[in-house]
Amino acid sequence: MKWIQLFLQVYFVKCCISSNFNSRTPISYGFTLDNSIDHYTHLMENISSKHESYNSDYYSHTLSESPEIKTTNPGDEYDFIIIGSGPAGCVLANRLSENPNWKILLIEAGDKETFFHDIPVMSAFFQSTASNWGDFTEPEPGVCKGMNNQRCAFPRGKVLGGTSTINYMIYNRGNRRDFDKWAAEGNYGWSYNEVLPYFMKSERSRLGKFQDQKYHNKSGNLNVEYVNYQTPMVHAFVKGSQQLGYQKIDYNGRTQMGTSYVQANTVRGVRHNAASAFLTPIMNRRSNLSIYLNTLVTKVLIDPQSKVAYGVEYNQGGATKYAYVTREVILSAGTFNIQLTTVTYAFGCWASQSLT
């Protein structure tokens, strides 16, 4: 049965590639259909091997098809409720549940990721599915001119792992001057030297000799490696850049002035999202962590007198339910959904006061 499943998976990927490339016509990207198919055939075998090797130390930290999600009864009380299972939510659930005396609830509006989310070439496809919230920008002068109604797609993950489950996996920390500017503007603790230890704590670097050792860690949760499949055109670009005087660098290291291959959150070419990195290793090991999937938080419950959050209202299976908290409700639902949650609360308060 597993060989039939693998055959169908490989055939599916080959069909996807064939729909984009013509094997009888040389293409100008430096690679051919045949070696592309070989790469993705190998990738499918790697994914299958990864899932079969769930008990190994290496792959137990990368399995994307999550173990059974543990849930408890509606109305239960928790120390922390985390809204949203994107990169921030997954890390918070992992770190907070390290304390066995704390009870954690992680709420996700989408479903868990599937086998096919692991395949990098499927990223664009999943951005047109229920794994994406499906937002679009509003028309603005001079932008998105080639799009329908001058509106660009704004993909955001609605799935366990959030946008890290549907994005293109490129790992780039950003420029240190931006962090230092934020700190100088009053965001204390956000300078590059202050956030760097947290970048490093999360990282499991597999960059080999092409890495700035002082800026990387090899024992974290999130895998970082150079893109597994590199075309001749990419090699020519890097070589040409060096001939123009640009040094080959690690752009997540000391400097970003130079040329480099792309660093990605993958494991041997397989997507390594936030859920695979921070949730899968602990799901069956920490009984104090519960996860609700396909659950939409509709309101943060805030005491009108103390102005302190004491729980959340959520919709699950069409029913309105409640969960309560003794310490904190943490909003990590993304830039837009955090706003929607807080606006819903504010509007509810305004409507209540208006009616009275």
C-alpha positions in Angstrom: 0.0 0.0 0.0 2.8 2.5 0.9 4.4 1.9 -2.5 1.1 2.7 -4.3 0.8 5.8 -2.2 4.3 6.9 -3.0 3.8 6.2 -6.8 0.6 8.3 -6.8 2.4 11.1 -4.9 5.4 11.1 -7.3 3.0 11.0 -10.3 1.0 13.9 -8.9 4.2 16.0 -8.6 5.3 15.0 -12.1 2.0 16.1 -13.5 2.3 19.5 -11.7 5.7 20.0 -13.2 4.6 18.9 -16.6 1.8 21.5 -16.6 4.5 24.2 -16.3 7.3 22.9 -18.5 7.4 21.4 -22.0 9.9 18.5 -22.1 10.3 18.8 -25.8 11.4 22.4 -25.8 14.6 23.6 -24.1 13.8 26.1 -21.4 15.9 29.1 -20.4 16.1 28.5 -16.7 19.2 26.4 -16.7 17.5 23.1 -16.0 15.3 20.6 -17.9 12.1 18.8 -17.1 13.9 15.5 -16.7 16.2 16.6 -13.9 13.5 18.6 -12.3 11.4 15.5 -12.1 14.3 13.5 -10.8 14.7 16.1 -8.0 11.1 16.0 -7.0 11.0 12.2 -7.2 13.9 12.1 -4.8 12.2 14.7 -2.7 9.0 12.6 -2.5 11.1 9.6 -1.5 12.8 11.7 1.2 9.4 12.9 2.6 8.1 9.3 2.6 11.3 8.2 4.4 10.9 11.0 6.8 7.3 10.0 7.8 8.3 6.3 8.1 11.3 7.3 10.3 9.1 9.1 12.9 10.8 7.5 15.8 14.3 8.6 14.9 15.8 11.5 16.7 16.4 13.5 13.5 13.0 13.1 12.0 11.0 13.2 15.2 11.7 17.0 15.1 10.6 17.4 11.4 7.4 15.3 11.0 4.7 17.6 9.6 1.8 15.2 9.8 1.1 15.9 13.4 0.2 13.3 16.1 -3.3 13.3 17.5 -4.3 16.8 18.7 -5.2 16.8 22.4 -8.2 18.8 23.5 -10.1 19.3 26.7 -13.6 20.3 27.5 -15.0 23.8 26.6 -15.2 26.1 29.6 -11.9 24.7 31.1 -9.5 27.1 32.8 -5.9 27.6 31.6 -2.9 29.6 32.7 -2.3 30.9 29.2 -4.5 31.0 26.1 -2.6 31.6 22.8 -4.7 32.8 19.8 -3.1 31.8 16.6 -0.6 29.0 15.8 1.7 30.9 13.4 5.5 31.1 14.1 4.9 33.2 17.2 2.1 31.1 18.6 4.0 27.8 18.0 7.1 29.2 19.8 5.1 30.5 22.7 3.2 27.2 23.1 6.6 25.4 23.1 8.3 27.7 25.6 5.4 28.2 28.0 4.6 24.4 28.2 8.1 23.8 29.4 6.7 24.6 32.8 4.7 21.5 33.7 2.7 23.5 36.3 1.2 25.7 33.6 -1.8 24.7 31.5 -1.7 26.0 27.9 -4.4 26.3 25.3 -3.4 27.0 21.7 -6.3 28.0 19.3 -6.0 27.8 15.5 -8.7 28.9 13.1 -7.5 26.5 10.4 -6.8 22.8 10.2 -3.5 20.8 10.6 -1.1 20.7 7.7 -1.1 17.8 5.3 1.5 15.6 3.7 1.6 17.8 0.6 2.3 21.0 2.6 5.8 19.6 3.0 6.5 19.9 -0.7 8.1 23.3 -1.6 6.8 23.3 -5.1 3.2 23.2 -3.7 3.5 26.6 -2.0 1.7 28.5 -4.7 -1.1 25.9 -4.9 -1.8 26.1 -1.1 -2.1 29.9 -1.3 -5.3 29.3 -3.3 -6.9 26.9 -0.8 -8.5 27.0 2.6 -5.0 27.1 4.1 -4.9 30.8 3.2 -7.2 33.5 4.6 -7.5 34.8 1.0 -7.0 38.5 1.7 -6.3 41.1 -1.0 -4.9 44.6 -0.8 -7.2 47.6 -1.6 -6.5 49.5 -4.9 -3.9 52.2 -4.6 -2.5 54.5 -7.2 0.6 53.2 -8.9 0.7 49.7 -7.4 -0.6 46.2 -8.4 -1.3 47.5 -11.9 -1.1 44.0 -13.5 -3.6 42.5 -11.0 -7.4 42.1 -11.3 -9.0 45.3 -10.1 -5.5 46.5 -9.1 -5.6 44.4 -6.0 -2.6 42.2 -5.0 -3.0 38.9 -3.1 -1.9 39.1 0.5 -1.3 35.4 1.5 -1.6 34.6 5.3 -1.7 31.1 6.6 -5.0 29.7 8.0 -3.5 26.4 9.1 -1.4 24.9 11.9 2.0 26.7 11.6 0.4 29.8 10.1 2.0 31.4 7.1 5.2 29.3 7.6 3.1 26.4 6.2 2.3 28.1 2.9 5.2 30.5 2.3 8.3 30.1 0.2 10.5 29.2 3.3 13.2 31.8 2.7 15.1 32.4 6.0 16.1 36.1 6.3 16.4 37.8 9.7 16.4 41.3 8.4 18.9 44.1 8.6 20.4 44.9 11.9 20.0 48.7 11.3 16.2 48.2 11.3 16.2 46.6 14.7 18.5 49.3 16.1 16.2 52.0 14.7 13.2 50.4 16.4 15.1 50.3 19.7 16.2 53.9 19.3 12.5 54.9 18.8 11.6 53.6 22.2 11.0 49.9 21.6 13.4 48.8 24.3 14.8 45.3 24.0 14.5 45.3 20.2 18.1 46.2 19.2 19.8 43.6 17.0 22.2 42.6 19.7 19.3 42.0 22.0 17.2 39.9 19.6 20.1 37.9 18.1 20.3 35.4 21.0 16.6 34.5 20.4 17.2 34.0 16.7 20.1 31.8 17.5 18.1 29.9 20.3 15.5 28.9 17.8 17.8 27.9 15.0 19.3 24.5 14.0 21.8 25.6 11.4 22.9 23.1 8.7 24.7 25.7 6.6 28.0 23.9 6.7 31.2 25.8 6.0 29.3 28.8 4.4 28.1 30.3 7.6 29.3 33.0 10.0 29.7 30.8 13.1 29.2 33.6 15.6 25.7 34.2 14.3 24.3 30.7 14.2 23.3 27.8 16.5 23.2 24.1 15.7 21.0 22.9 18.5 17.7 24.8 18.1 14.3 23.6 16.8 14.0 25.3 13.4 16.1 23.9 10.6 18.1 26.3 8.3 19.9 25.1 5.3 20.8 26.2 1.8 18.2 25.4 -0.8 18.5 21.8 -1.7 18.1 22.2 -5.5 20.2 24.8 -7.2 20.0 25.3 -11.0 23.0 26.1 -13.2 21.6 29.6 -13.6 21.9 30.2 -9.8 25.5 29.0 -9.8 26.2 31.3 -12.7 24.6 34.3 -10.9 26.7 33.7 -7.7 29.8 33.3 -9.8 29.1 36.4 -11.9 28.5 38.4 -8.7 31.9 37.3 -7.4 33.5 38.3 -10.7 32.0 41.8 -10.2 33.7 42.1 -6.8 31.0 40.9 -4.4 32.2 38.5 -1.7 30.3 35.3 -1.0 28.7 35.8 2.4 26.3 34.4 4.9 23.6 37.1 4.7 22.3 36.2 8.2 25.7 36.8 9.6 27.9 39.9 10.1 27.1 41.7 6.9 24.5 41.6 4.1 26.7 43.2 1.5 27.7 40.4 -0.9 26.3 37.4 -2.8 24.9 34.1 -1.5 22.7 31.2 -2.1 19.2 31.3 -0.5 18.9 30.0 3.1 15.6 28.2 3.8 13.6 26.6 6.6 13.7 23.1 5.1 15.1 19.7 6.1 16.9 18.0 3.1 14.5 19.9 0.8 11.4 19.3 2.8 9.4 22.2 4.3 10.2 22.7 8.0 7.4 25.0 9.3 6.8 26.4 12.8 4.5 23.5 13.7 7.0 20.9 12.7 9.8 22.7 14.5 8.1 23.7 17.8 4.9 21.6 18.2 5.5 18.2 16.8 8.4 17.3 19.1 6.3 18.0 22.2 2.7 17.1 21.3 2.7 13.6 22.7 5.1 14.5 25.6 3.5 17.4 27.3 0.0 16.7 28.7 -0.3 20.4 29.8 -0.6 21.6 26.2 -4.0 21.5 24.4 -4.7 22.5 20.8 -8.0 23.5 19.2 -8.1 23.4 15.4 -10.8 24.8 13.1 -11.7 27.1 16.0 -12.2 30.8 15.5 -11.8 33.2 18.4 -14.6 35.8 18.2 -14.0 37.8 21.3 -11.4 38.4 24.1 -13.3 38.5 27.4 -12.2 41.5 29.4 -13.5 42.5 32.9 -15.1 45.9 32.5 -13.9 47.0 35.9 -10.4 45.8 36.1 -9.8 45.9 32.3 -8.0 42.5 32.6 -8.6 39.7 30.1 -10.1 36.6 31.7 -10.9 34.4 28.8 -12.0 34.1 25.2 -15.2 33.4 23.3 -14.8 31.1 20.3 -16.8 29.3 17.6 -16.2 25.6 17.1 -18.3 23.5 14.9 -20.9 26.3 14.6 -21.3 26.5 18.4 -20.2 29.4 20.6 -18.0 28.3 23.5 -15.8 29.8 26.2 -12.4 29.2 27.7 -11.0 31.0 30.7 -7.5 32.0 31.8 -5.8 32.7 35.1 -2.7 34.5 33.7 -2.7 35.8 30.2 -4.5 35.8 26.9 -1.8 36.1 24.2 -2.8 37.5 20.8 -0.5 36.0 18.1 -3.1 35.7 15.3 -1.2 37.9 12.8 -1.3 41.6 12.1 -4.8 41.7 10.7 -6.7 39.1 12.8 -5.3 40.6 16.1 -6.9 43.9 15.0 -10.2 42.1 14.1 -10.3 40.4 17.5 -9.7 43.6 19.5 -12.1 45.7 17.3 -14.8 43.1 17.9 -14.3 43.5 21.6 -14.3 47.3 21.4 -17.4 47.4 19.2 -19.1 45.0 21.6 -18.4 47.3 24.5 -19.6 50.4 22.5 -22.8 48.6 21.5 -23.5 47.5 25.1 -23.0 51.0 26.4 -25.1 52.5 23.6 -28.0 50.1 24.3 -28.0 51.0 28.0 
